[in-house]
């Protein structure tokens, strides 16, 4: 990371459709790129001081944007190529300031750890899958099952990103943010983040400034992970992954095999970005798995999936509800937007889709599931000017 403030760079992109994996969204008034922490703070502060609407955007893989113009500033957080910070002491200073030493991202060197683990800090603009690959190549355990998820490091604590039995809450130790209301850097340690299923304090805390904002109060600057070391993965908790690896649930497997298998599974479901495949023109899994009371879960059919969700609650599968409500893969309301032909939980742009097309598809699925099972599906992506 640069140690001196520098201006964020203007971007050549012209619409949010150019910047999102759904390829939907209207023109933006002003675009800038931020490639280090100082540029990011400067760009956010400038927009806030000018009283402009603000959208901080990483990979654009979790956003449904309106086709209407965005009359504000979009800050694109990009990887400036700075080295991650790495520390084998497993100590986090209470100051929250960056610690450890920068390392060569191309090097396999890992200093001897004093606590059986290694702490790695990544800038928010680093591509998430690059961070996963970095860990797997250096035998740093805990995020290997999160391979192939699009987006950037800065997005993962907001949603508490998870897949195939892992969540980032299991390895995150610290999140450094820019507090837009206080005008200062604020550090959240793991216990402060209030992580829950696809949720966190960052997602739940809106910006309280004078202008409505699509971005919350806390803008993520960097994320620190603590990993154990070894060539075997964390215990495999997801049955499909365990089956394809040829192990039992709860067993471990070589980390490289876990990563390769997850990437293969995701690709088979259209969940690895490919510009030639319209099934990947999506925001990933569009609906969260519903968390139900015991009474609500009891009203579901006997064969509906049920998983303990704590506090007497039950989680069920949104994909199961969708398919059993009569929505097959590929279901469409208009020819421009449909459910993925590979995975019923993804809503996709088949070419030329508008935000209206996507909203119509989403609300049709919601209504069908609610009518059949009495369960409301909640959309997972951030919505900008779109009510779902």
N, C-alpha and C positions, 0 to 999 in steps of 0.2 A: 504494500500500500504506500502511496505517496505520503510524505510527511508535510507537504505544504499544500495549501488550498489552491485549486486550479478550476477554471470555469468548466462547466459541463458543456459538451459538444452538441451542436444542433444535429438532428437526425434527418435523413432523406425520406424516411417512410411518411406516407401521407394519410393513411387511414388506420383505424384499429383492426380492420380486416387484414392489413398487412402484418400485424403484430400479434395476432392470436391464432391458436391452432384450429379454432373453429372457422377461421377466415370470414368472420362476420364482424361488422362494426363500421361506424361512420367516420368522416374526416375529423382530424384534430387540429386545433388552432396552433398549438406549439408543441414541438417534440424536442427533447434534449436527451443526450446519453450521459450517464454517470458511470465511470469505470474504476472509481475507488471511493473510499469512505468519505473523503473530503469533498469530492465532486457531488456525491449523493446528498450530503448535508446541505451544501451550497444551493443545489437546485431546488430542494424541498423548501428551504428557508426563503429563497427568492420568490417562489410561487405563493407561499403563505403570506409573506410580507406584502405582496401585491394584491392579496385578496382574491386569488384565482382558484377555481376548482382544480384539484390535483388528483392525478392517478399515477401511482408508482407501479411500474410493470416490469416483470422479469421475463419469463419465457412465454407469457400469454396463454398458458395451457389451462388456466382455471378461471377464465373470464368469458361471460356472455355480455356483449356490448350492443347497445342500440345502434341502429343505422343513422340516427340523428347526429349532427355534428357535436363534438365534445369541445365546448367553449372554455378550455382551460389548458393546463400544461400536463403533458404526459412525460414522466421521467423514466427512461429505459435504463434499467440497471444491467450493465454488461460486465463481463469478465475482462478486467484490464490486464490479466496475465501475471498479476502479483503472486508471489509464493505464499502458500499457506503457512500459518505459524504452527510450530510443532513443539511440544514440551513433554518430556518423559517423566517429569517429576510428579505428575498427577496432582498438582496443587494449583488452585485457582485463587488469585489474590482478591481480597475483599474490595479493592478499588475498582475492579471490573475493567481496568485498562488492559489493552492487548499485552500478552506476556509471551513467553517462549521465544523461539528464534525462527526467522524465516528459513525455509528449506528449499532446495531445488526440486520443483515438482516432478522433474524427470528422474530424480535419484531415488533409489530404493533404500537409501540409508535411513535407519530408524535408531536413534540413540537408545542405549540401554535404559529400560524403564525401571523405576524404583518401587512401583506399586503394582506391577503386573499389567500395566496399561499405558496408553499413550493418549495425550490430549492434542487434538487438531482443531485449529480455528480457520474457517473459510470465510472470505468476503461474500456478501450477499449475492453478488452477480455471478458467482461461479456456477456453471451448469451442474445441476444436481447429479446427473449420471457420471460426470467427471469426478465429483467428490466420492461417489460410490466406487468407481474404478480405482481411484487413488487408494482407498482403504483396502480393497480386495487385493490389489497387487502387493501391498505391504503387510498383508496378514493382520489387518486391524478389523476386529470382529464387531458386528452389530447392525450393519446397514446393507448387507449383501442381498437380502431378499427385497430390497427397495430399488434394485437395478431397473433401468429402463424408464423410470418415471420422468416425464418431461418437466421442464421448468428449472428454477434456480434455487440455490441454497436459501436465499432470503425468504422464499415462500414456504419452506417445509415446516417451520415452527408455527406458522399462522394456522395452518390446517391440521397440524399434528399429522403429517402425511404418514400413511401406513399402507401396507399390502403384504399379502402372503405371510401373515403372522408376526410382522414387525411393525413398529411405529418409531418415529424419530424421538418420541418422548423417552424411549428406553436408553438412548445414548446422549441426548443433548444435556450439557451441563450448564450452558450459559448462552444467553441471547443478548447481544448489545444492540440498542435501538437509539434512534433519534426521537425524543419526545417532542412532538410538534407544539404542544401547548406550553411546555416549560421552556422550550428553546434550549435543550441540553441533552447530552448523551445520558441514557439511563440503561443500566444493566439489570437483566432479569436472570437470576439463577433458576435452576430447574424447578424448585419448589414454588417459585413465584409465577411460573408460566401458566399455572392452572390448566395443564393439559387434560383433555378428555377426548372422547371419540370424535375425530375430525374437528377439534375445537381447541381454543386456547384463549388466554387473556388478550392476545393481539387481535384475534378475530372478533372478540366480544366488546372491545373498547373503541367506539367511534371517535372521530375527531370532533371536538367541541368548539371549533373556531366559528367565525362569522359566516363562512361559506360552506355549504354542504360538500362533502368530500367522499369520493369512492374509496379512498385510502384512509385507514384508521389513524388513531392518535400516534401509534408507535410504528416507525419505519425501521425495519430490520437492517442493521449495518453489517453484522457478522454473526456467525453461529459457531459455537464450540462444542465438539463432540469428545466423549471419552470412550476409548475402545480398549477391550482386552486384546491380547495378542495370541495368535495361534493360527494354524492352517485349517482348522475345522470351524465351521460356522457356529453361530448361536443355535440352540435347539430348534429344530424344525417344528413349527406349530400349526402349519396349514396342511390339511390332509392331501389336497391335490398335489402340492409341491413334494410332500414326502413320498407319495406314490410314484411320481415321475423320477425321483432320485433313487428309488428303491430302498428307502429306509422307513422306519416306523416313526410316527409322530412322537416328538420328544427326543429323537436321536439327532446327532450332528452329522454333517457331511462336509466334504472339501469345499472351501469357500468358492473356488473357481467354478466348481460344478453347480453350486447353488446359483451363482450369478448367470451362468450360461443357461441353466434350466429356466430361471425366471424370465430371462430375455426371450427364450423360445416360447414359453407360455403366453407372455404378453403379446408377442408378434402374432400368435395364432388367434388372438382375440382382437387384433387391430389396435393394440395399446402401445405400439412402438411407432413413432412418427415416420411416415413414408409419404412423400408428396404425391406419389403415383396411386396411392390407395385411399379412396374416399372414406373408408371405414376409420381412418386415422385423422380425418378432418373433424375432430371432436374436442371436447373438454374432458375426455376420460370418462370415468364413472360419473354419470350426471346426477344420480340420486344417492343419498346416504342410506345405509341400512337402517330401517326404523328401530328405535328403542321403545319397547312397549311395556306397559304394566303387565303383571301376571294375568290380570283379568282380560286385558286386550289380547294377549297372546293365546289365552285359552279359547278365544273365539275363532282362531285360525284353524284351517284344516289340520288333521292329525299329521299329515306328511309335510307340513311347512317346516322349514329349517328353524331351529331354536338354539340360541346360544346364551349362556348366562352373561348378563351385562352389569352385574353388581347391584346392590341395594334392592334385591328382589325383582329387578327388571330383566327383560328378555329382548335380545336382538334377533331380528329375522332378516332374511335376504331380500333386498329390493329387487334383484334380478329374478328371483323365484316368483315374487308377487306379480311382476310385470308379465312374465311369460304365462303364468297361470290365470291372469286376468284376460288372456286372449290376445296379447300383443306379441306376435312372432318376431323373430329377427328380421330386419328389413321392413317392418311396418312403417307406413308413411301416410301422412295426411296430404302432403303435396309432394310432387316429384323432386323438389329441391332439398328436402330434409327428411331423414328417416332414422329409425333405429338402425344401429350397425347390423350388417349381415352376419357378423361374427360374434356379437356380444349384445344382448338385449339391454344392458345398462348404459350403453353409450348412445347419445344422440348425435347424428352426423350431418354434415353439410355435403350434399351430393353434387354440389356445383351451383353457384349463384344464389344460395339460400340467404334470406334476410332474417333479421331478428324476429320479425313477425312469424315467419315460417317455423323457426325453432320454438318460439313460445307456444304456437298452436300445437305443435307436436308434444311438447312437454306437458301442457295442461290437459291434452287429450289422454295421455298416459296416466297422469295424476287422477283424473276423474274416473277412469276405468278401474284403477286399483281401489280407489275409495269406494266406488259402488260395489265392487265384488267382495272386498275384504274389510271395509270400514277403516282403512289405514291411509293416512295422508303421507305421500312421499315428499320429502324435502329436497330441494335442489342444492347440490353441493357447490357449484361454481359461484364466484362473485358475480353479481349482476350490476351492470351499469346502464341505467335507464330502461331496464327490462324487468317487469313484474312477473314472477313465476311462483 
